[in-house]
Amino acid sequence: MRELHRLDDWRARLAAEMDRQRRDPFAWGRHDCAIGFAAGIVEALTGVDMARGYRGKYASPRGALKLLRNAGADGLSAFVAQRLPEVHPAFANVGDIGVVASDGPLGEALCMIDASSLVVMTEQGHGHRPRADLIRAFKVG
């Protein structure tokens, strides 16, 4: 597990990243909740591209599941747990990455902890869910 540190200007970088993401449509393996959304947030906050080596390696939910299994993870949250330190959801801060249950094909999705809610990726762009929906949380820097 790599230790990450937030850049001094992480708040401005996060705002710019969220604006950038709003322009990109959902696409498996390029701009989904892991590759485009969560990895983009981690890179904005820390300068580290955690999607390198994974971006463009799958184009469907089935491909995503295969990639997760090949990485030794039985799901999305297990994959993130291999890469970021887990914290209790009550101690998650703005910019940290979380996991919520999802009706989608993976059964869970990544989100970003915001001040009073969770920012999630939807087919239509960013959406919000209550913090009570947070199942797991991972520290970003």
ABEGO torsion letter per residue (X at the ends): XBBBBBBAAAAAAAAAAAAAAAABBBBBGABBAAAAAAAAAAAAAAGBBAABGABGABABAAAAAAAAAAAGBABAAAAAAAABBBBBAAABBBGBBBBBBBABAAGBBBBBBBAABBBBBBAAEBBBBBAAABABBBBBX
